[in-house]
Amino acid sequence: MTDYLLSDATRARLKQVSTASVATALYKRGLRNQFIQGVVPVAAKAETMVGQAFTLRYIPAREDRNPMTVFRNPDHPQRVAIETCPPGWVLVMDARKDARAATAGSILITRLALRGAAGIVTDGGLRDAAGIGDLDMPAYFARPSAPTNLTLHEALDINVPISCGDAPVFPGDVLLGDRDGVMVIPAHLADEIAEECHAMERFEQFVLEEVQAGAPIIGLYPTTKEENRQKYEDWQAITGR
């Protein structure tokens, strides 16, 4: 696990930016595969999900290893992950993009939420999706799925590097989720990405206001005309942004 700990200041900045801005900032640094493909919010939330990754890896279930009785084991990795994910962190599950069976259900996810987790992300299914969607905690999944995880998945490893929706996720990476999906920010870049994207969001708000007022996009976005640079400086002075 990384030694990086997300500060309150960086968390607050990231909550004000979008996955699109983060994707652009990471692309400038040569990182093209940090968007978790194929996951959507279980239910839209007003607040952006931000938290460090606490991971759980599933492998394909082997029938002799995964009867219902395995849940009686107090060391079962799925249950342990729910009880040990730190408050303010995001539980991220690698289900190999297989949503034919659930990776968790509403009882476990409710427990996770009550323990103070910042969210949950799985590239597989979730059962009892309506109940999960009613929670204040953000949740992302591929789709609803009723069958228990034991039919197809075996929870094996906690807090190891995983793939989630084809994106590499290392323990301690920073997850940012909005209504478009989830980005994975490498831990060592989180602070600078937050600062850059916060500035980017301000600039794009100016551009949007100009476009809504009828301005043409060429020379404005990106700003290659000096007159538009001056307009932006004036806008910042007026708005205090």
C-alpha positions as CSV (number, residue, x, y, z in Angstrom):
1,M,0.0,0.0,0.0
2,T,1.2,3.5,-0.8
3,D,2.3,5.8,2.0
4,Y,0.2,8.6,0.5
5,L,-2.7,9.8,2.5
6,L,-5.3,12.0,0.8
7,S,-5.5,15.4,2.5
8,D,-8.7,17.2,3.3
9,A,-7.7,20.0,1.0
10,T,-7.0,17.7,-2.0
11,R,-10.2,15.8,-1.3
12,A,-12.2,19.1,-1.3
13,R,-10.6,20.2,-4.6
14,L,-11.3,16.9,-6.3
15,K,-14.9,17.0,-5.2
16,Q,-15.3,20.1,-7.4
17,V,-13.9,18.6,-10.6
18,S,-15.2,16.1,-13.2
19,T,-14.0,12.8,-14.5
20,A,-13.5,14.5,-17.9
21,S,-11.1,17.1,-16.4
22,V,-9.2,14.3,-14.6
23,A,-9.0,12.3,-17.8
24,T,-7.5,15.2,-19.7
25,A,-5.0,16.0,-17.0
26,L,-3.9,12.3,-16.9
27,Y,-3.7,12.1,-20.7
28,K,-1.3,15.1,-20.7
29,R,1.0,12.9,-18.5
30,G,0.7,9.9,-20.9
31,L,-1.9,8.0,-18.9
32,R,-4.7,6.8,-21.2
33,N,-6.2,3.9,-19.3
34,Q,-7.4,5.3,-16.0
35,F,-11.1,5.4,-16.7
36,I,-13.0,2.3,-15.3
37,Q,-14.8,1.0,-18.4
38,G,-18.3,-0.3,-18.2
39,V,-19.4,0.9,-14.8
40,V,-22.2,3.3,-14.0
41,P,-23.7,4.8,-10.8
42,V,-26.3,2.6,-9.1
43,A,-28.1,5.9,-8.5
44,A,-27.0,9.4,-9.2
45,K,-25.6,11.3,-6.3
46,A,-25.3,15.1,-5.8
47,E,-21.8,14.9,-4.4
48,T,-18.7,13.5,-6.3
49,M,-17.2,10.4,-4.9
50,V,-13.5,10.8,-3.8
51,G,-11.5,8.4,-1.8
52,Q,-8.5,6.1,-1.8
53,A,-8.7,2.6,-3.1
54,F,-9.1,-0.4,-0.9
55,T,-9.2,-3.4,-3.2
56,L,-10.7,-6.9,-3.4
57,R,-9.9,-9.4,-6.1
58,Y,-12.2,-12.1,-7.3
59,I,-11.2,-15.1,-9.4
60,P,-13.5,-17.6,-11.2
61,A,-15.3,-19.7,-8.6
62,R,-14.4,-23.4,-8.4
63,E,-17.4,-25.4,-7.2
64,D,-15.8,-27.4,-4.5
65,R,-14.3,-24.3,-2.9
66,N,-17.5,-22.2,-2.9
67,P,-20.5,-23.8,-1.2
68,M,-22.8,-21.5,0.9
69,T,-20.9,-22.7,4.0
70,V,-17.9,-20.6,3.2
71,F,-19.7,-17.5,4.5
72,R,-19.5,-19.1,8.0
73,N,-15.7,-18.6,7.9
74,P,-14.9,-15.4,9.8
75,D,-11.8,-14.9,7.5
76,H,-13.9,-14.9,4.3
77,P,-12.2,-12.1,2.2
78,Q,-15.4,-10.5,1.1
79,R,-16.7,-10.1,4.6
80,V,-13.2,-9.1,5.9
81,A,-13.0,-6.4,3.2
82,I,-16.3,-4.9,4.2
83,E,-15.1,-4.8,7.9
84,T,-11.6,-3.4,7.2
85,C,-12.0,-0.9,4.4
86,P,-10.9,2.3,6.2
87,P,-13.4,5.2,6.6
88,G,-13.2,7.7,3.8
89,W,-11.8,5.0,1.4
90,V,-13.5,3.4,-1.6
91,L,-13.8,-0.4,-1.8
92,V,-12.9,-1.4,-5.4
93,M,-13.7,-4.9,-6.6
94,D,-12.1,-6.8,-9.5
95,A,-14.8,-9.1,-10.9
96,R,-13.2,-9.6,-14.2
97,K,-16.0,-7.6,-15.8
98,D,-18.3,-10.5,-15.2
99,A,-21.7,-9.3,-14.0
100,R,-23.6,-12.6,-14.3
101,A,-23.3,-12.9,-10.5
102,A,-23.3,-10.3,-7.8
103,T,-20.1,-9.2,-6.0
104,A,-22.1,-8.0,-3.0
105,G,-25.6,-7.0,-1.9
106,S,-27.4,-4.4,0.1
107,I,-26.7,-5.8,3.5
108,L,-23.0,-5.8,3.1
109,I,-22.9,-2.4,1.3
110,T,-25.1,-0.9,4.0
111,R,-22.6,-2.1,6.6
112,L,-19.8,-0.5,4.5
113,A,-21.6,2.8,4.3
114,L,-22.3,2.9,8.0
115,R,-18.6,2.3,8.6
116,G,-17.9,5.5,6.8
117,A,-16.6,4.3,3.4
118,A,-16.5,6.9,0.6
119,G,-18.0,4.5,-1.9
120,I,-17.9,1.2,-3.7
121,V,-16.9,0.3,-7.3
122,T,-17.2,-3.1,-9.0
123,D,-16.9,-4.1,-12.6
124,G,-19.3,-6.9,-11.8
125,G,-22.9,-7.0,-10.6
126,L,-24.6,-6.0,-7.4
127,R,-27.7,-7.6,-6.0
128,D,-30.5,-5.6,-4.2
129,A,-29.5,-2.7,-6.3
130,A,-32.5,-0.5,-5.4
131,G,-31.5,-0.7,-1.7
132,I,-27.9,0.2,-2.5
133,G,-29.1,3.1,-4.6
134,D,-31.0,4.5,-1.7
135,L,-27.9,4.8,0.4
136,D,-26.1,8.2,0.7
137,M,-22.8,6.5,-0.2
138,P,-22.0,6.4,-3.9
139,A,-21.9,3.0,-5.6
140,Y,-20.8,2.0,-9.1
141,F,-21.4,-1.3,-10.9
142,A,-21.9,-2.9,-14.3
143,R,-25.5,-3.8,-13.7
144,P,-28.0,-5.4,-11.3
145,S,-27.4,-9.2,-10.8
146,A,-29.4,-11.5,-8.5
147,P,-27.2,-14.6,-8.2
148,T,-24.8,-14.8,-5.3
149,N,-21.2,-14.2,-6.0
150,L,-20.4,-17.8,-5.0
151,T,-21.9,-19.1,-8.3
152,L,-19.2,-17.4,-10.4
153,H,-16.7,-15.6,-8.2
154,E,-14.4,-16.4,-5.3
155,A,-13.2,-13.5,-3.2
156,L,-9.5,-14.2,-2.8
157,D,-7.1,-11.2,-2.2
158,I,-7.5,-8.0,-0.2
159,N,-5.6,-4.8,-0.9
160,V,-3.5,-6.0,-3.9
161,P,-3.1,-4.4,-7.3
162,I,-6.2,-5.2,-9.4
163,S,-7.8,-4.5,-12.7
164,C,-11.3,-2.9,-12.5
165,G,-13.0,-2.3,-15.8
166,D,-9.6,-2.6,-17.5
167,A,-8.1,0.2,-15.5
168,P,-5.1,-0.6,-13.2
169,V,-5.9,0.1,-9.5
170,F,-3.2,0.0,-6.9
171,P,-4.1,0.2,-3.2
172,G,-4.1,3.8,-2.1
173,D,-4.8,5.2,-5.6
174,V,-7.5,8.0,-5.6
175,L,-10.9,7.2,-7.1
176,L,-13.0,10.0,-8.4
177,G,-16.6,9.2,-9.4
178,D,-19.3,11.4,-10.9
179,R,-22.4,10.7,-13.1
180,D,-20.2,9.8,-16.0
181,G,-18.2,7.1,-14.3
182,V,-15.0,6.6,-12.3
183,M,-11.4,7.8,-12.8
184,V,-8.4,6.2,-11.1
185,I,-5.7,8.8,-10.1
186,P,-2.3,7.3,-9.2
187,A,-1.6,8.3,-5.6
188,H,1.6,10.2,-6.3
189,L,-0.2,12.5,-8.8
190,A,-3.3,13.2,-6.7
191,D,-2.3,16.6,-5.3
192,E,-1.1,18.1,-8.6
193,I,-4.1,16.7,-10.5
194,A,-6.4,18.2,-8.0
195,E,-4.8,21.6,-8.3
196,E,-4.6,21.5,-12.1
197,C,-8.2,20.3,-12.6
198,H,-9.5,22.9,-10.2
199,A,-8.0,25.6,-12.4
200,M,-9.2,23.7,-15.5
201,E,-12.8,23.7,-14.2
202,R,-12.7,27.5,-13.7
203,F,-11.4,28.1,-17.2
204,E,-14.1,25.8,-18.7
205,Q,-16.8,27.6,-16.9
206,F,-15.6,30.8,-18.5
207,V,-15.6,29.1,-21.9
208,L,-19.1,27.7,-21.4
209,E,-20.4,31.1,-20.5
210,E,-18.8,32.5,-23.7
211,V,-20.3,29.8,-25.9
212,Q,-23.7,30.3,-24.3
213,A,-23.4,34.0,-25.2
214,G,-22.8,33.1,-28.8
215,A,-18.9,33.1,-29.0
216,P,-17.3,30.8,-31.7
217,I,-15.2,28.0,-30.4
218,I,-12.2,28.6,-32.7
219,G,-9.6,30.7,-30.8
220,L,-11.5,30.3,-27.6
221,Y,-11.1,26.6,-26.7
222,P,-8.1,26.3,-26.7
223,T,-7.5,30.0,-26.2
224,T,-5.2,30.9,-29.0
225,K,-6.5,34.5,-29.5
226,E,-5.1,37.2,-27.2
227,E,-8.5,38.9,-26.9
228,N,-9.9,35.7,-25.4
229,R,-7.0,35.5,-22.9
230,Q,-7.7,39.0,-21.8
231,K,-11.4,38.2,-21.5
232,Y,-10.5,35.3,-19.2
233,E,-8.3,37.5,-17.0
234,D,-11.1,40.0,-16.8
235,W,-13.6,37.3,-16.0
236,Q,-11.4,36.0,-13.2
237,A,-11.1,39.5,-11.7
238,I,-14.8,40.1,-11.9
239,T,-15.9,36.7,-10.5
240,G,-13.0,36.2,-8.1
241,R,-12.5,32.7,-9.3
